[in-house]
Amino acid sequence: MNERITIETPDGNFGAYVAHPAQVAGKAAPAIVVIQEIFGINADIRAHCDALAAHGYVAVAPDLFWRQESGIELTDASQEEWAKAFALYQGFDVDKGVADVAATMAVARTLPGVSGKVGVVGFCLGGLLTFLTATRCAPDAAVSYYGGRSNEFVGELAGMSTPLMMHLAGADQYIPKPAQDVIAAAAAALDNVQVFVYPGQDHAFARVNGQHFNADAAALAEQRTLAHFAALLV
């Protein structure tokens, strides 16, 4: 089952897509906040939510472009959509985005049938927001997929309590190897950060039906992600 809910904040209200797992009598489910790419809450992000629900999680995807334009649904299939997506990205306030994720986490913890545990997973822009949410907002677990600019914020990893997993594409056109090396070096000193690199893969290898989708790499990353959440959100 899925539904749309409203997240209320002092700055204003925004929508979120919620996918619920099949009900198991007497058993509460952890929640996972799913953070969008630059394309909004599109079919791909909803599919990620639905997949997590099939694994027993309440998945909540907030509309983080609401300050610019609510209800954005784009793909990577046309230049016009890319242009609009990049314009939204360039006008996006990262710090306010993290605050909106934190507000979504707070609501997710209180949804009917939720155990109180909350994880965060994000892709592309959402990967960066996941990284920053892990360092600033203490979710119970976090998984970042190819989060651009994460290398600029590795100083925030110091003192982070959240177990964080990061998936990086070895041939990422937006996160070149020097940036990946900065991330890997910072993570190497921390017991609660895991970094996995997928050789030969380009950015967004887990975007279903996307230009750079790779089924094998996406499946391996998903397997690792599910194991991470299963161990930490019980």
N, C-alpha and C positions, 0 to 999 in steps of 0.2 A: 504494500500500500504506500502511496505517496500523497503529499499534500503541500500546500503553500502556507507559510506562517509569516507573521510580521515581527521583526525585531525592533524594539523601542529603545532609543538612546536620547540623551539630552540634545544631541545635534539634529535629531530627526529620526524617522522610522524608515526601515527598508525591509524588503522581502527576502525570503529564503525558501529553497526547495528542501523538503524533508522526505527521505525514504525510510520506511519502517520495516523491520524484519517481521517474519511470521511470528505470531504470539506463541510464547512458550509459558505455560501456566506456572506461576510462582517464580519466574526467573526474570530479573531485570537485565536490560541490555546496556552496554557501554555506548556512548555517543562518539561520533567522529565528525569534526568539522572539515568539510572538503572545500578547499580554497581554489578559486577559478584561475584560469589563464587570462590572457588579455581579450578573450573572446566572450566573456560573460558566462552566465549560467546556461550554457548551450546543451545540445544533446549529448556531447561527450562527457561533460561534467555530471549531468544527470545520470548517465550510464555508470560512471564511477560510483555515484551514490547508490544506485540500485544494486550494483555488484557488492558493495559493502553491506547493504541490507540483507542480501542473500547469505552473507557470512555471519549474520546475527547482530549487526550494529545498526543503531539509529544514525543515519548519515544526514548532515545538515549543510547545505551549500548556500552561503549568504551572497546576496547581490551587492558586490563591493564597488561597483561603478555607479551606485545610486546617487552619489553627490553630483555626478556629471549627467548621467542619463540612466534611468531605471529600466530594467527589463531587457538589457542588451543580450542578443543571441547572434553571434557571428561564427564563421568558420574560417579555415585557412585556404578556401577553395577559389577565392577571387582577389584581385588586386584592390578592388573597392573595399572589401571587408578587411583586408590587411591594413589599408590606409586608415580606416576608421578605428581599428583596434589599436594601432600605434598612436593615433591621436589621443585616444582615451588613456593609454599607458603613459604618455608624456604629460598628461594633465593630472595624473593620479598622485595623491598625497599618501606616501607610504606609511607615515606615522598614524594618520587618521585611519588608514586601512587596517593596521594592527589593532587600533582601538575598536574598530568594528568587529574584527575577529574575536577579540576579548569579550565584547558584548554578546556575540553569538555563542561563544563557549558558555557564558553564564546562563543564557536561556536554555541551551542544550542540556545542561546539567539538571534542569527542572522539568524537562518534558516528561509526560506520562510514560512509564515503562523504562525510564533511563536510570541506571544504577548510580549515577553521580560521577563516574569516571568519564573523562573526555580526552580524546586524541585529536590531532590535527594532521591533515595531509594536504599538500598543495603542489601545483604544477606551474612551472614557468614563473610568471609573476607570483602566483600562489606559492611556489617553492620558496621564493624570497620571504614572503609574508609568513610562511610556516617557520622558516629559520628565525625570524625576528620574534614571532609569537613564542617560540621555544625559549629564546633568551630573555624575553621580557615578561611573559604572562604565565609561565609554569603550567602548561598542559601536562597531562599524565604521560603522554607519549607523542612524538612528532615524526613525520616522514616528509622530507623535501625532495621533490623531483626537479632536477635541473633549474635551480633557483638563480636566475641572473642577478648579478651584483652581490651575491652572498659573500664573495671574497672581500668586499669593502667593509663588512661588518664582523669579521672574525674576532675582533677584540671583544665583542659582546659575549663570546662563548665562555669567558672567564666567570666562574661562579654559577654557571647555568646548572640547574638541577634536573631538567627534563632529559630523558633519554631521546636522542635525536639520531635518525637515520637519514643519510643523504644519498640520492642516486644521481650520478653525473654521467653525461654522454661523452665518451672519449673524443669524438670528433665534433663537439658542439660548436657551431658557428657563432654562438652568442656568448659562450663561456670558454674562452681559449685555454690552452694548457697552462700558461702562467697563472691564470686565475684559479684553475683547478688545483695547481700546486700549492697556492696560498691556503686554500681550504684544507687540503690534505695535511699540510704541515701543522696547521692549527688543531685539527682533529686528532692528530697522532699523539698529542700530549694529554688527551682527555679520554677517560674510560667510558663516558656516557655518549660518545659520538662515534658513529660508524659511517664510513664513506665507501660506497661501491661505485666503481667506474665500469662502464660498458663499452669496451673497445670497438671502434669503428662506427658507433652510433652517433647520430646527429640529434640536435635539440628536439624535444617532444617525441621521442621514440615510443612513448606510451600513449600518445594521442590517438585513440581508436579512429581509424579511417583518415588520419592525418597524412600529410605529405611524407613524413619521415617515420611513420609507424613501423615498428619491427616486432612481430608477434613473439619471437623467442625472447628478446630482451625485455619486452613488456611483461611477459609471463614470469620471467625470473625475478624482476623487480617486484611484481605483485606478490609472488611467493614470499620474498623476504619481508615485504611490508606487512603482510598478514601475520607472519610469524612474530614480528616485532609487536604488533598490536595485541596479538593473542597472549603474549607473555606479560604485557604491561597493563592491560585494561581489564583484567579479570576481577 
